[in-house]
Every structure is written in structure tokens, then in C-alpha cells.
Amino acid sequence: MPSSLASLLARIAPTLQQRIFQKRAVAKTLSLFAVRMGLGAGLVALAAAPSLASDRIVLKVGPLRQSIELRDLESFARTGEVPDSLRLYSGFLSPEVQKSLYQKLDLDPRMSDRIIADVLDSANGELLLDALTQIAPNMTLDQLQGAIRLAAMQANGLNVISVLRAIPQETLEVDLTAAIGLISQLNFSTLESRSLSGVLDQELNVALAVPPQSDLDPTAAGLQQTYQRSMTMFDEDRQRTIPVEMYWSRNPQGPLVVLSHGFGADRFFLKYMAEHLSSHGITVVSLEHPGSNLKALQGLPVDPDIIKSPSRLLPASEFLDRPRDVSFVLDRLENLNQQADFQGLFNTEDVTIIGHSLGGYTGLALAGAKLDLRSLQTFCDTIQPLAVSPADWLQCAAVDLPEQQADLSDDRIKQVMAMNPLVGQLFGEAGLSEVKVPTLMMTATKDGVTPTLDQQLKPFTQLAGPKYLLAVIGGTHLSSGDPGNVNPALTQLPFMAELDVQQTSELRRLLRGLSLSFVEQRMPEADTYKPFLSAGYVQSFSTPALPLRFAETLPSSLDSWLGLTSKLSNERSPDTADRLVSLGYLQTIENKAEWQKSMAVHLRAKSVVTVLRSPLPLVIGR
């Protein structure tokens, strides 16, 4: 069944396609494609000139097609006046779009081949070429190369229109479904995450990646006989029904563990972890949040206005109700402790909460992070839904809350394990500094839903208590989910690439041992399990496809980079140039040699490299 924010994407994909075809995003998507054609892919190694030129562009969304005459697009680019055939998009064919279509790029013939080769060797160059083959599947790389060579030979210089004119096909077909996926993957957060993969991999690497010398294996199943039971709890004050799944053994010990799932998932998302912990004598209660679970998502009608108002998908009240669900369930469990069947089963005064995605937000809020939405409205007023991560967009549902600040903490929460948490702007500038309990945060560097930088790394630095960071290099949003409760079809969504469950099996094995060792820190055996909360132990579970890293602090290089990004944010709202400076600095950490090469290209063709460092200059509204 669909899990977490992935189901959001599966749910609204047809609506996104419809909106892109009908309204605002068409011009944005078209200009994105044009920018890549002329200024990004225009730096391709050139081949033979084509013999036939394009006359029109066909936009394809599923079975729907819309034809745009190239001469109409050229007329707009030249005059700034919108032809009748493009009136549908007139509100979005801005002067910036016009400029990007018609802006000339003069390349010195003596240097052009070297410039093209240098840029194409960069990661961004490869990324753009790969993107083009998805967006325009009926166009070969050789045809594109030839078109750019022909356009570059024009006396009036290279621009988007001249490249489109030179493509050796009468009709150029553009797949907007692929473009939607591309836009969602090529925002600044995703680009930063890609660079962070290399930085975290290198900077957190330890020489000795071996398990501690111990006969104990925390990944192995415990010897306790376990039991499982479903129960429904009804909160009369909020008229809210909360299903729970309980796992326990005959001899319960230690703290109570509470599991909180992500948006669009259910109480079985971390079932493998619940079964493992209960086999070691730890009682686990997994909640299902009724306003943001799978059932709530499946019951929604198709709503075109979801794009403009995420609270139509995720009720704003969920940001308050989710933590309150946990507190309510803990109150009810205290009462159950008095009954014969459950006597002493639930240690509600010592709780470790484990949450994924929106469940990570839930855990942090309960642990003391204050909800603070005073800066969220400004952030949400300026974003383009298709140009940011789903987490950045989905958090904007909270702006509809009547209260700007809320304390949802519960002092029964003694530890937090937040995996791929959705944090963003929800706690303001200082809310996370109120989290003083031990916290283990997991980040996955190819998470297309809750990207590493804004959702985990920055929040990690703000935590005030003991903390650990688990970095899953190349991991995705659902990598930690129970294989039996993640729909395999979600791995095929263009919006978010997910790994096959076989590729993530070692991560889940680690999470069994890591969660047990973390929970055991509240028990007399804490010192016995402490060695398993170490970089060497975690790294020993690495695979070539999924390196694993662990640390209690960020390396100094990343601290310096985060300081730069914070400085830019504090001085003013960061614009595209600011993000480019920050991204460029991050890339120096990742690969100094590649950055030096990029700088050499920059000196020869500044305008070209500026575009390549900014894959979405128009879509992000700059």
C-alpha cells in the first residue's frame, strides 16, 4: 500500500498534469525546456548539421496533445507580444521568459569546443543531457548536437529559438509528464542533496568500519515470545478515532516505544522494527493518525486547487492533532495499565518515539520543539509548487492554522528517533533548540520528498541535547519502510526515485540493531549497547549502493557551509545568486579539482556557467 509522502505524489499526479497542461505551469515548463535546450544543452559537443528543421512543438500529457507553432513562440520572443495561439498562457509569458528565449549567447569560435567539453564533463552537464532525453524522447543526442552546431553558426548568435529551429524534425514532441518529474528533481534542494552525498560520504568516513568486539548482536531477533493486538481509541474532545497496534512480550521491560507514521501511510509502515523491539522485551505501540493516514488520502476527491492550497490535501489541523494523538494514547495506556490483561505493560512515563517523515515532525514537536509559523507565510507566498520539494510545499498547509505558535510537548517523551523528518520552517528559527532529549536523526541523500539540507542537516545542528546523525548515502524517502507495506509501484514514479527493497535490506537490518541500542540507553544495559551507537558499527553495514555514515557532530567543513547559508538567509531572503554561491562552496568541499575546472570555464563563459549552476532560473521565479 502507498506509504508516506509518496502516496501524495501518486494521488495528485493526474491533477498536476492537468494543471500543467491547462494553466500556469505550462509556460514555466516550456521555458524550462527551452532554457535547457538553448543554454544548458547548448553546450553539447557538436556533430553534423541537420537537414530538416522543426516548425512546431507538440506538448504531450498522457493522451492529450497541444501543438504550438514555433513561429508564434518566436514572435513572442522577438516582440514580447503574446500571439492568439498562446493566449492561454499569457499571464505567465513574462519578460523573463521572453528574455530567456531570445537572449543571444556569443561564443568565441576559438574557445567554443573547449568550453562545451568542460561544461559537459560536469555533473550538471550530464544531468541536463539525461533530462533532455526524457523530456524529448523522439530526439536523439546526435540531432541535438547537430542543431546546436547549426544554430551556433548563425551570424546573430546562439539562442533558444535558433536551436529549436535547427532541430532536425518537423515536429518536436515534448513529454510534459517527464518534465513534471524533472522539475521536482532539479530544484536547489535536490542539487544540494546530490553534492551533500559526496561530502557526507567523504567527511564522515572512518578508517575502521567494524562491529564492536562483542558476543551481542543487536540486529538478531530476541528470545521473547511476542504478542500483537489491534485496538481503537476514541478521543471524545476532538471526535477523533485513533487505531493502534500493540506489540509486547511476556516479560516487558524498559521504556515504551511509540511509532508515528508519515503522511499517507499507516501504523504498519515500521512493522519490522516493532516486531524486533518486542522480541527483546520492549513494548511497542504504533499509532495511526486518522487525518493524515492512507485512508484519509484515498478518500479525497480529485481537486485541481490542491496545487494552490496544500491544506486541501493535508488538513492544517494535523500539525496540532498528530502530537495530541500521541499524548491522548499515552493517557489511555495509563488507564489500561490498571486492567488485568495489560497490568504494568506500558511504561508511559518513559517513552521513546520513533517517527518517519511527518511522524518525525510529530516526535520532535512532542520532544519540545515549539511550532512557530510566523515566518512560514512569507516563505509560502513566494514558492512555486513544482519547483520545490514536496516537503517545502506540504508544510505550507500549516499556514491555515489560526494560531501561529503552539507548545505540543509532552514530558513523558524521553528520546526521539526521527527518520527523514519533515521540518522545514515549522519550528521557526529557534524552536528546535528546545529539544534537549537524546535524538537520533536519519537523513537520506537522495530523498526527493524531504531533502537533506532543509529537513535534516540544519535541524540537526539546532538540537540542544545529545544527538546522533545517521546518513544514508544514496538513500531515498521510503528506504526505511517495511517491505511488506510499501507499494512497489511507487518506485516507478517520476516525481521521486525509490530504491528496490533488496537494495535497502542492509539498512533495515542496521535500523533493527540501531533502534534497539538507542532504546536500551534508557535501561541498565545502556553501556553494553552504547558501542553499537558508533560510526564503525554503522559503517560496517554499508554496501556499494548504499554507504552508511554516523556521527554525533557535523564535520567542520559542513559547519562552515551551513554558516554561509545561514548568513545569506539572515541578511535577506536569498535569491538565485545566493543559492549558487552556497552551492558552489559546497561543491568545493565535495571535489576541489572539479570546482577549479568549473571556475576556469566560468572565466571563459560566465553567462553559460551561471545558467548551468541554476538549472531552474525561471521555474523558481527568479
BADRENVEX-388509 format. One record per residue (C-alpha): x negated, y negated, z; residue in three letters. Coordinates in pm, whole numbers, padded with zeros to 5 digits, always signed. Layout:
BEGIN
XYZALA...
***
This chain:
BEGIN
+00000+00000+00000MET-00121-00356-00054PRO-00340-00495+00220SER-00430-00839+00349SER-00452-01138+00117LEU-00498-00908-00179ALA-00124-00850-00187SER-00074-01225-00212LEU-00261-01222-00540LEU-00077-00920-00670ALA+00252-01081-00574ARG+00207-01421-00729ILE+00008-01326-01039ALA+00312-01347-01271PRO+00406-01682-01119THR+00054-01813-01166LEU+00058-01706-01527GLN+00394-01868-01584GLN+00282-02193-01424ARG-00039-02200-01623ILE+00148-02143-01946PHE+00419-02395-01872GLN+00262-02678-01680LYS-00029-02839-01513ARG-00291-02566-01524ALA-00278-02520-01900VAL-00468-02838-01967ALA-00707-02760-01686LYS-00764-02406-01809THR-00801-02519-02167LEU-01051-02783-02069SER-01237-02524-01860LEU-01263-02300-02163PHE-01369-02592-02377ALA-01636-02702-02133VAL-01778-02353-02121ARG-01770-02328-02498MET-01942-02655-02567GLY-02156-02744-02270LEU-02209-02412-02096GLY-02224-02150-02365ALA-02357-02416-02600GLY-02694-02328-02455LEU-02700-01983-02606VAL-02984-01851-02820ALA-02870-01934-03172LEU-02803-01694-03457ALA-02688-01708-03817ALA-02430-01969-03919ALA-02068-01852-03954PRO-01889-01859-04284SER-01535-01932-04164LEU-01417-02199-03922ALA-01134-02199-03666SER-00820-02401-03731ASP-00619-02323-03421ARG-00632-02186-03068ILE-00377-01931-02952VAL-00316-01922-02577LEU-00205-01575-02465LYS-00031-01494-02136VAL+00089-01136-02141GLY+00336-01108-02431PRO+00369-01486-02462LEU+00169-01687-02711ARG+00134-02058-02776GLN-00051-02195-03076SER-00243-02521-03060ILE-00377-02677-03378GLU-00739-02773-03340LEU-00680-03097-03530ARG-00434-03206-03260ASP-00688-03138-02988LEU-00947-03323-03194GLU-00712-03619-03235SER-00667-03644-02861PHE-01041-03612-02802ALA-01113-03890-03050ARG-00834-04137-02965THR-00710-04047-02619GLY-00353-04037-02753GLU-00161-03714-02696VAL-00006-03565-03015PRO+00353-03440-03002ASP+00240-03079-03005SER+00057-03136-02676LEU+00327-03342-02504ARG+00397-03057-02264LEU+00053-03117-02114TYR+00042-03496-02146SER+00037-03556-01772GLY-00282-03355-01743PHE-00476-03456-02050LEU-00670-03714-01855SER-00952-03943-01970PRO-01192-03700-01800GLU-01059-03416-02016VAL-01089-03633-02326GLN-01445-03721-02238LYS-01544-03358-02184SER-01401-03260-02522LEU-01568-03531-02724TYR-01885-03610-02531GLN-02191-03572-02752LYS-02492-03373-02642LEU-02807-03469-02829ASP-03076-03203-02821LEU-03427-03270-02941ASP-03477-03008-03216PRO-03831-02954-03096ARG-03713-02861-02747MET-03366-02714-02800SER-03468-02350-02834ASP-03677-02365-02515ARG-03402-02545-02323ILE-03145-02291-02436ILE-03366-01998-02343ALA-03449-02137-01998ASP-03089-02206-01907VAL-02965-01876-02044LEU-03213-01695-01822ASP-03049-01847-01514SER-02780-01666-01317ALA-02525-01931-01408ASN-02603-01893-01779GLY-02542-01520-01765GLU-02226-01579-01566LEU-02086-01818-01825LEU-02159-01585-02115LEU-01993-01296-01937ASP-01693-01517-01863ALA-01655-01616-02227LEU-01634-01257-02342THR-01341-01209-02105GLN-01159-01529-02199ILE-01204-01492-02575ALA-01210-01115-02632PRO-01186-01143-03011ASN-01506-01347-03034MET-01846-01182-03038THR-02157-01328-02883LEU-02321-01349-03223ASP-02028-01550-03355GLN-02052-01790-03064LEU-02424-01828-03107GLN-02384-01896-03475GLY-02110-02152-03409ALA-02330-02344-03171ILE-02622-02340-03414ARG-02397-02478-03685LEU-02248-02741-03453ALA-02591-02842-03327ALA-02699-02913-03685MET-02426-03175-03725GLN-02560-03526-03758ALA-02320-03662-03497ASN-02441-03429-03223GLY-02309-03123-03040LEU-01973-03140-02865ASN-01686-02911-02771VAL-01476-02987-03077ILE-01762-02924-03317SER-01828-02586-03156VAL-01461-02490-03175LEU-01454-02598-03538ARG-01755-02379-03615ALA-01628-02054-03462ILE-01610-01802-03747PRO-01243-01713-03707GLN-00936-01880-03847GLU-00766-01841-03509THR-00942-01830-03173LEU-00746-01633-02916GLU-00778-01737-02552VAL-00661-01494-02281ASP-00526-01712-02002LEU-00481-01415-01771THR-00857-01366-01776ALA-00903-01741-01740ALA-00697-01737-01420ILE-00929-01477-01273GLY-01231-01672-01390LEU-01113-01994-01230ILE-01051-01819-00900SER-01402-01671-00906GLN-01600-01973-01027LEU-01531-02227-00755ASN-01810-02372-00546PHE-01736-02145-00251SER-01785-01837-00465THR-02105-01971-00622LEU-02240-02048-00275GLU-02149-01698-00160SER-02340-01545-00450ARG-02652-01734-00352SER-02594-01650+00013LEU-02603-01280-00076SER-02969-01311-00164GLY-03052-01541+00125VAL-02889-01324+00392LEU-03036-01010+00237ASP-03390-01152+00249GLN-03380-01364+00564GLU-03211-01106+00789LEU-03408-00809+00661ASN-03603-00623+00931VAL-03907-00404+00876ALA-03788-00118+01094LEU-03438-00013+00990ALA-03388+00297+01202VAL-03136+00401+01468PRO-03242+00375+01835PRO-03414+00676+01986GLN-03108+00829+02149SER-02911+01153+02154ASP-02597+00941+02140LEU-02424+00885+01805ASP-02151+00620+01837PRO-02023+00698+01487THR-01932+01055+01585ALA-01577+01129+01696ALA-01526+01153+02070GLY-01420+01468+02254LEU-01096+01335+02398GLN-00763+01472+02279GLN-00569+01179+02134THR-00205+01081+02105TYR-00024+00839+01880GLN+00316+00676+01919ARG+00515+00408+01740SER+00720+00155+01931MET+00919-00159+01853THR+00920-00458+02085MET+01173-00739+02060PHE+01097-01093+02173ASP+01433-01248+02256GLU+01294-01600+02293ASP+01164-01602+01936ARG+01410-01347+01792GLN+01112-01155+01660ARG+01074-00778+01628THR+00716-00653+01658ILE+00628-00294+01561PRO+00327-00150+01742VAL+00124+00167+01702GLU-00037+00306+02016MET-00337+00542+02034TYR-00461+00688+02363TRP-00619+00989+02533SER-00557+01186+02849ARG-00831+01004+03036ASN-00812+00638+02931PRO-01099+00416+03032GLN-01242+00072+02971GLY-01071-00225+02810PRO-00760-00225+02595LEU-00824-00282+02224VAL-00568-00475+02020VAL-00577-00468+01638LEU-00437-00754+01429SER-00400-00704+01053HIS-00439-00958+00774GLY-00176-01130+00563PHE+00037-00886+00364GLY-00099-00578+00543ALA+00038-00365+00826ASP-00059-00203+01155ARG-00234+00087+00977PHE-00499-00123+00799PHE-00766-00024+01056LEU-00623+00315+01146LYS-00959+00494+01116TYR-01104+00260+01376MET-00810+00309+01615ALA-00843+00687+01593GLU-01217+00672+01653HIS-01194+00448+01959LEU-00913+00650+02114SER-01115+00971+02072SER-01368+00810+02308HIS-01102+00739+02571GLY-01021+00379+02474ILE-00655+00285+02442THR-00573+00100+02120VAL-00257-00093+02031VAL-00216-00206+01671SER+00039-00483+01614LEU+00238-00562+01303GLU+00318-00932+01262HIS+00668-00949+01109PRO+00635-01286+00935GLY+00313-01205+00752SER+00311-00829+00706ASN+00358-00623+00391LEU+00735-00605+00435LYS+00769-00984+00454ALA+00566-01024+00137LEU+00758-00760-00055GLN+01088-00922+00034GLY+01001-01260-00115LEU+01173-01369-00437PRO+00966-01494-00728VAL+00922-01865-00657ASP+00744-02096-00904PRO+00698-02359-00631ASP+00474-02126-00428ILE+00172-02273-00606ILE+00253-02620-00475LYS+00373-02511-00132SER+00197-02208+00019PRO+00431-02217+00320SER+00693-02066+00088ARG+00472-01757+00088LEU+00329-01771+00441LEU+00557-01949+00688PRO+00371-02223+00873ALA+00508-02084+01198SER+00293-01773+01153GLU-00013-01968+01266PHE+00161-02003+01604LEU+00359-01680+01611ASP+00073-01441+01541ARG-00125-01523+01858PRO+00202-01536+02051ARG+00287-01187+01922ASP-00027-01056+02091VAL+00043-01234+02420SER+00402-01109+02417PHE+00294-00750+02354VAL+00040-00770+02637LEU+00320-00884+02870ASP+00534-00589+02763ARG+00245-00346+02806LEU+00202-00467+03162GLU+00561-00360+03228ASN+00507-00025+03054LEU+00217+00041+03292ASN+00475+00080+03566GLN+00656+00362+03385GLN+00564+00725+03444ALA+00487+00802+03079ASP+00239+00514+03050PHE+00121+00456+03405GLN-00219+00287+03406GLY-00264+00339+03032LEU-00300-00026+02928PHE-00577-00238+03078ASN-00409-00565+02982THR-00643-00778+03194GLU-00946-00676+02988ASP-00870-00693+02616VAL-01093-00676+02311THR-00913-00795+01999ILE-01023-00679+01654ILE-00874-00873+01364GLY-00914-00877+00988HIS-00867-01187+00770SER-00565-01372+00911LEU-00597-01131+01202GLY-00946-01274+01256GLY-00788-01618+01288TYR-00542-01467+01536THR-00821-01326+01750GLY-01023-01648+01755LEU-00716-01853+01850ALA-00644-01617+02140LEU-01008-01633+02248ALA-00991-02009+02298GLY-01023-02181+01957ALA-00777-02470+01953LYS-00555-02510+01649LEU-00629-02861+01518ASP-00469-02965+01189LEU-00546-03337+01197ARG-00788-03314+00905SER-00611-03037+00715LEU-00352-03257+00542GLN-00619-03470+00376THR-00802-03159+00261PHE-00485-03003+00119CYS-00380-03320-00062ASP-00688-03307-00283THR-00726-02939-00372ILE-00632-02766-00696GLN-00472-02427-00607PRO-00651-02239-00886LEU-00989-02399-00819ALA-01036-02296-00456VAL-01047-01967-00273SER-00714-01810-00170PRO-00806-01879+00193ALA-00855-02251+00128ASP-00517-02264-00043TRP-00329-02039+00201LEU-00440-02231+00511GLN-00251-02529+00369CYS+00071-02354+00469ALA-00008-02477+00821ALA+00038-02846+00728VAL+00414-02795+00758ASP+00384-02736+01133LEU+00541-03020+01332PRO+00258-03007+01589GLU-00095-03097+01485GLN-00267-02933+01782GLN-00196-02622+01985ALA-00364-02415+02255ASP-00279-02050+02188LEU-00548-01898+02409SER-00489-01604+02640ASP-00744-01549+02918ASP-00685-01173+02903ARG-00891-01169+02581ILE-01250-01091+02684LYS-01408-01011+02345GLN-01334-01071+01976VAL-01436-00880+01665MET-01336-01093+01364ALA-01382-00930+01023MET-01359-01154+00714ASN-01168-01409+00925PRO-00968-01690+00767LEU-01088-02003+00947VAL-01134-02297+00710GLY-01007-02623+00855GLN-00760-02466+01100LEU-00959-02537+01416PHE-01081-02884+01322GLY-01436-02993+01390GLU-01477-02863+01743ALA-01208-02603+01812GLY-01436-02303+01776LEU-01676-02441+02035SER-01411-02340+02291GLU-01470-01972+02211VAL-01703-01863+02488LYS-01631-01488+02497VAL-01862-01245+02313PRO-01775-01246+01944THR-01880-01016+01661LEU-01809-01173+01322MET-01830-00986+00992MET-01883-01156+00657THR-01882-01001+00309ALA-02072-01198+00050THR-01853-01104-00248LYS-01529-01172-00065ASP-01319-01359-00320GLY-01045-01431-00065VAL-01223-01565+00243THR-01567-01678+00115PRO-01868-01653+00340THR-01966-02016+00391LEU-01650-02195+00500ASP-01473-01898+00654GLN-01753-01726+00846GLN-02101-01881+00847LEU-02003-02233+00951LYS-01759-02098+01211PRO-02025-01860+01344PHE-02259-02149+01422THR-01987-02323+01623GLN-01913-02033+01859LEU-02030-02113+02212ALA-02055-01766+02363GLY-02270-01460+02291PRO-02230-01370+01926LYS-02330-01129+01654TYR-02310-01161+01275LEU-02267-00856+01053LEU-02344-00948+00690ALA-02221-00704+00427VAL-02424-00795+00119ILE-02200-00743-00181GLY-01903-00650+00036GLY-01551-00759-00058THR-01239-00860+00130HIS-01095-00512+00174LEU-01422-00325+00224SER-01342-00257+00590SER-00988-00129+00531GLY-00865+00225+00590ASP-00896+00409+00255PRO-00554+00565+00302GLY-00389+00226+00341ASN-00542+00023+00058VAL-00376+00036-00282ASN-00642+00143-00539PRO-00472-00082-00796ALA-00593-00383-00600LEU-00946-00310-00715THR-00838-00398-01070GLN-00703-00747-01000LEU-00881-01018-01199PRO-00843-01254-00903PHE-01062-01054-00670MET-01307-00776-00739ALA-01285-00494-00486GLU-01518-00200-00437LEU-01419+00162-00468ASP-01368+00332-00129VAL-01660+00567-00195GLN-01891+00266-00222GLN-01783+00139+00120THR-01783+00467+00314SER-02110+00394+00495GLU-01978+00053+00602LEU-01674+00214+00762ARG-01895+00471+00932ARG-02101+00184+01074LEU-01788+00000+01185LEU-01681+00304+01385ARG-02009+00301+01576GLY-02037-00078+01597LEU-01684-00129+01727SER-01733+00140+01991LEU-02068-00006+02100SER-01914-00355+02116PHE-01615-00241+02324VAL-01846-00044+02553GLU-02012-00371+02656GLN-01712-00412+02890ARG-01787-00076+03055MET-02053+00063+03292PRO-02223+00231+02992GLU-02296-00107+02834ALA-02674-00070+02849ASP-02655+00273+02685THR-02468+00130+02386TYR-02649-00203+02367LYS-02930-00071+02138PRO-02669+00000+01871PHE-02588-00370+01851LEU-02917-00429+01673SER-03049-00522+01330ALA-03244-00199+01290GLY-02944+00019+01364TYR-02709-00170+01135VAL-02958-00189+00851GLN-03008+00187+00864SER-02659+00224+00715PHE-02749+00021+00408SER-02701+00162+00060THR-02838+00022-00267PRO-02491-00106-00350ALA-02417-00243-00004LEU-02711-00366+00207PRO-02614-00439+00569LEU-02770-00703+00792ARG-02719-00800+01158PHE-02829-01096+01368ALA-02746-01297+01677GLU-02850-01627+01518THR-02880-01757+01165LEU-03231-01793+01021PRO-03378-02143+01035SER-03360-02182+00658SER-02983-02138+00664LEU-02952-02366+00965ASP-03128-02638+00767SER-02898-02586+00471TRP-02586-02593+00687LEU-02719-02913+00841GLY-02736-03065+00495LEU-02381-02965+00405THR-02252-03095+00740SER-02431-03425+00689LYS-02271-03468+00348LEU-01930-03387+00491SER-01968-03628+00782ASN-02084-03919+00571GLU-01793-03897+00329ARG-01573-03650+00152SER-01832-03455-00051PRO-01798-03491-00427ASP-01923-03263-00701THR-02273-03410-00693ALA-02296-03347-00318ASP-02197-02984-00362ARG-02452-02950-00639LEU-02727-03086-00417VAL-02627-02845-00143SER-02603-02550-00382LEU-02938-02638-00537GLY-03102-02646-00194TYR-02952-02307-00114LEU-03093-02168-00435GLN-03442-02285-00337THR-03417-02059-00037ILE-03295-01768-00246GLU-03552-01794-00521ASN-03808-02071-00526LYS-03951-01965-00860ALA-03613-01973-01031GLU-03540-02314-00883TRP-03867-02452-01013GLN-03776-02321-01355LYS-03436-02487-01333SER-03595-02814-01232MET-03820-02803-01538ALA-03516-02757-01758VAL-03341-03035-01570HIS-03617-03278-01656LEU-03579-03198-02025ARG-03198-03187-02043ALA-03048-03340-01732LYS-02694-03356-01860SER-02697-02993-01967VAL-02814-02856-01634VAL-02570-03078-01447THR-02288-02904-01628VAL-02431-02561-01562LEU-02464-02638-01194ARG-02097-02738-01199SER-01900-02468-01377PRO-01567-02633-01296LEU-01619-03009-01321PRO-01263-03066-01437LEU-01068-02796-01264VAL-01182-02911-00923ILE-01054-03257-01005GLY-01384-03441-01037ARG
***
